[in-house]
Amino acid sequence: MKLEVLRISSESDSTSGLVFDVTNGRKFLCYSLEDEYRSEKVMHETRVPAGTYKILLRKEGGFHGRYTKKYGPDFHKGMLHVQDVPGFKWILIHTGNTDEHTSGCLIVGDSQENNQLKKDGFIGRSTQAYKRIYPPIAEALENSGHTVAVLNGDIPQNQRENTVDRLKKGFINILVATDVAARGLDVERIKLVVNYDFPFDKETYTHRIGRTGRAGRSGEAILFVNQREKHFLRNLENSTRTKIEEINIPSNKIINEKRMEKLIDNVNESSLAKDENEENKALIIDVLDNLKEKYSMDDSNIAMAAINLVIGNKSFFVNDDDSWINKQNNTDRNRSNRNSNNRMRNSNRRNNYQNDSFETYKFNFGKFDGVRVANIISSICNSTNINGRSIGKIQIFNDYSLVDLPRDLHRETKNKLKKIKVRN
């Protein structure tokens, strides 16, 4: 689905416009109101620059929570979030009446007053317009790609239950969850678990991968590991008494070969399938005869057109830059061949960088407590929202430990750090 906002009046405090669906032709949807144009952005008082932007469903944040409560989870699937606007972050399409409700976003309505006469602008029957235009846009977004939802400790219980129910029923295909929120999740459809950050202890790893392959079912888990975490991987293998198979990151060439192979297999299976529905057979034969007689298409052209319909409008082959894969592999090999002088220089550079972006925290546990690096990382990650890969240098002394953490931590996170208990 493709939308177009036609700005018809740009005044000192507001911008009035019309919203069209231009997917097939041009269909008027509603009126719009935005903030004024500014050559330099002022927070919450500047409309987005002209351009073409993608819209996704944002399933978190304050707006999402309020709209889910207001319209109900069956209606509201996520905020209409305008993506990748230069210099802007949270640009949403929502309800409101004047430019006091816009805050850089776009509000919609079914009536509009002349903003040349009313400088703040005014848009009426906003909820009515939103309830009408939202369902087809949300449906198009859910059908255009992967449907994703989020689970974390801040999500209310009723919203969590609704998300799990939608996952079970197939309305959601990807769930992004924290360790705590994912525990106890038992959904038969889950076939793959991706460990985005490293699980630094056996219990966390077991709980994560246990979301798939439950009750005798089959499933797979993928674990991303960087160079620094490789020795933690060996510790994890030892504690679980399981060898974790290493797989290479697939290049564009490998992905495209697999896609082509799958397409050929699907077409072949379809040709071998015995359709017992005589009505379907008659319909297919009728379509083929019409294409041949009316458009003079031969079998080859018909087959190409049919495959093109299956592939759709999206690019079938992956053409993204994958040079970083080879660079990563070369970096890993070169790292193992460096001499001690090179390692010392790199360590100094790293320490200089950490002095600028890290702050050192002291914890009252150390070697006498049997604490190891993995225990510290695991406890910090499980107790706070800090990603394991953002933790810097760790020094363990006899009765205390020093850990470098990002300098810009939220106050709430700092308070949680004071209460951390380390399991060994």
Secondary structure, DSSP 4 states (H G I P E B T S, - for coil): --EEEEEEEE-SS-EEEEEEE-SSS-EEEEEEEE----SS--TTS-PPPSS---EEEE--SHHHHHHHHHH-TTT---EEEE---TT---EEEE--SSGGGTTTSEEEESEEE-TTTSTT-EEE-HHHHHHHHHHHHHHHHHHHS--EEEE-TTS-HHHHHHHHHHHHHTS--EEEE-HHHHTT---TT--EEEESS---SHHHHHHHHTTSSGGG---EEEE---GGGHHHHHHHHHHHT-PPPP-PPPPHHHHHHHHHHHHHHHHHHHHH-----HHHHHHHHHHHHHHHHHH---HHHHHHHHHHHHH-SS-SS--S--HHHHHHHHHHHHHHH--HHHHHHHHHHHHHHHHHHEEEEEES--GGGT--HHHHHHHHHHHSS--GGG---EEE-SS-EEEEEETT--HHHHHHHHT-----
